[in-house]
Amino acid sequence: MHNRLSSRVLSAPVAGPTADCKQLNCSLFNQAVFRYDGGPFLNPRRPCAATATCESAVFAIGPYQITEPTVLAPMAGVTDLPFRQLCRQHGAGLVVSEMVSSNPELRATRKSSLRRQFAGEPAPRSVQIAGTEPATMAAAAQFNVAEGAEIIDINMGCPAKKVCRKAAGSALLQHPQLVADILTAVVAAVDVPVTLKIRTGWDSDNRNAVEIAKIAEQAGVAALAIHGRTRACRFNGSAEYATIAAVVAATQLPVIANGDITSPQQAAAVLAETGAAAVMIGRAAQGNPWLFSQINHYLTSGELLTAPSDDAVATTALAHLAALHQFYGELGGLRIARKHIGWYLDAHFSGRSGEFRGQFNRLDSATGQTAALTEFFNQLPATTERAA
Ligand SMILES: Cc1cc2nc3c(=O)[nH]c(=O)nc-3n(C[C@H](O)[C@H](O)[C@H](O)COP(=O)(O)O)c2cc1C
């Protein structure tokens, strides 16, 4: 019997297809797999016991088996190498880089070269590219693969004006033929899997995610992440998941559901509503990389982990601070650290950090930041365990 609370393929072999399973074709192993539709918490791409190689994977992206149903969303200015490594350590099944422009003139900038760093990062290394011209994006994909990318992710979800003005990011959703041309060109240009990130459409009158998903599937895209908002919604209102469910129903692509997921229970509910293979977490992971393991654990066991202790948060935040100083150098590290430390304070010390954030933001040396943060944690009273 399938475990009701499991949205993932557990290490124990599944007993084989039941009457609740539908037969699908596994593009990775080119053989039949079975989709379980019998319960609210499910993995729609769950393979049957016959596909032994699939057993520990939640879903596959080309040759890469992703073993946890949680993905870190690409976030410019946030998902740099130190933060991606941290999220992987805390259970994210896949992490995606900050977007890099496909404009070759920007490759040599310090910002772009930092965004292409993956030293020590486990496979698969997914790099997101943004652009508007099929040939330029194909060349950018090749360049990034040569630099070490193992998955190329294409950004058709970013609503930022400076991206959309050039008919890139989510603006591309208005131009299905251009979408097809870009995806076909990029897939043909590289021999690594290509994934796509979209919104549900351009605006509420033009929710064309199903059309775009079919184009992506036809072009050979390996997985699709969907933020449950239109471009016009930007970050307003609540994410809607019905369009994501419609894409899951209309294609065989592994779909990753994204938007406003902040807790294990919500992740389970979104997987149940959409039938997606995984959830993608953006803002809720800021200052809270523990969310990945909390979601993974809940989906497997139905139990909530306790929230990290103050000591655990202190250890992680101080190590993250040191990694940022090292990665960006003192000047850049100081600036980026103000954001991340602010997020740790919001997520774990809300109402307990007083004036500390303002004081921290005025510090102008790496040693000053480290000393102040250490002192902040040292003066916290001992706390008891909290529920996540
Ligand atoms: C600071 C920030 C930067 C982002 N940068 C990107 C980006 O570079 N590429 C992209 O596809 N989406 C980007 N996004 C969108 C996120 O990937 C994600 O779709 C969105 O935040 C919704 O997920 P959430 O509700 O879990 O945060 C960004 C979001 C934020 C908050």
The ligand as an SDF file (V2000), in Angstrom:
LIG
                    3D

 31 33  0  0  0  0  0  0  0  0999 V2000
   15.1070   38.8140   -4.3930 C   0  0  0  0  0  0  0  0  0  0  0  0
   14.5030   37.9550   -5.4560 C   0  0  0  0  0  0  0  0  0  0  0  0
   15.2230   37.7080   -6.6170 C   0  0  0  0  0  0  0  0  0  0  0  0
   14.6930   36.8840   -7.6100 C   0  0  0  0  0  0  0  0  0  0  0  0
   15.4420   36.6050   -8.7200 N   0  0  0  0  0  0  0  0  0  0  0  0
   14.9860   35.7210   -9.6450 C   0  0  0  0  0  0  0  0  0  0  0  0
   15.8110   35.3150  -10.7200 C   0  0  0  0  0  0  0  0  0  0  0  0
   16.9630   35.7410  -10.8670 O   0  0  0  0  0  0  0  0  0  0  0  0
   15.2880   34.4060  -11.5950 N   0  0  0  0  0  0  0  0  0  0  0  0
   14.0130   33.9080  -11.4690 C   0  0  0  0  0  0  0  0  0  0  0  0
   13.5840   33.0930  -12.2890 O   0  0  0  0  0  0  0  0  0  0  0  0
   13.2210   34.2790  -10.4440 N   0  0  0  0  0  0  0  0  0  0  0  0
   13.6850   35.1500   -9.5290 C   0  0  0  0  0  0  0  0  0  0  0  0
   12.9140   35.4620   -8.4460 N   0  0  0  0  0  0  0  0  0  0  0  0
   11.5950   34.8130   -8.2760 C   0  0  0  0  0  0  0  0  0  0  0  0
   11.7470   33.5420   -7.3970 C   0  0  0  0  0  0  0  0  0  0  0  0
   12.5250   32.5800   -8.0540 O   0  0  0  0  0  0  0  0  0  0  0  0
   10.3700   32.9360   -7.0630 C   0  0  0  0  0  0  0  0  0  0  0  0
    9.7480   32.5660   -8.2660 O   0  0  0  0  0  0  0  0  0  0  0  0
    9.4770   33.9080   -6.3180 C   0  0  0  0  0  0  0  0  0  0  0  0
   10.1730   34.5340   -5.2540 O   0  0  0  0  0  0  0  0  0  0  0  0
    8.2350   33.1960   -5.7610 C   0  0  0  0  0  0  0  0  0  0  0  0
    8.6160   32.1870   -4.8550 O   0  0  0  0  0  0  0  0  0  0  0  0
    8.4760   32.4130   -3.2380 P   0  0  0  0  0  0  0  0  0  0  0  0
    7.0690   32.8420   -2.9790 O   0  0  0  0  0  0  0  0  0  0  0  0
    8.8220   31.0870   -2.6680 O   0  0  0  0  0  0  0  0  0  0  0  0
    9.4580   33.5080   -2.8750 O   0  0  0  0  0  0  0  0  0  0  0  0
   13.4110   36.3070   -7.4600 C   0  0  0  0  0  0  0  0  0  0  0  0
   12.6880   36.5710   -6.2890 C   0  0  0  0  0  0  0  0  0  0  0  0
   13.2210   37.3670   -5.2960 C   0  0  0  0  0  0  0  0  0  0  0  0
   12.4220   37.6000   -4.0290 C   0  0  0  0  0  0  0  0  0  0  0  0
  1  2  1  0
  2  3  1  0
  2 30  2  0
  3  4  2  0
  4  5  1  0
  4 28  1  0
  5  6  2  0
  6  7  1  0
  6 13  1  0
  7  8  2  0
  7  9  1  0
  9 10  1  0
 10 11  2  0
 10 12  1  0
 12 13  2  0
 13 14  1  0
 14 15  1  0
 14 28  1  0
 15 16  1  0
 16 17  1  0
 16 18  1  0
 18 19  1  0
 18 20  1  0
 20 21  1  0
 20 22  1  0
 22 23  1  0
 23 24  1  0
 24 25  2  0
 24 26  1  0
 24 27  1  0
 28 29  2  0
 29 30  1  0
 30 31  1  0
M  END
$$$$
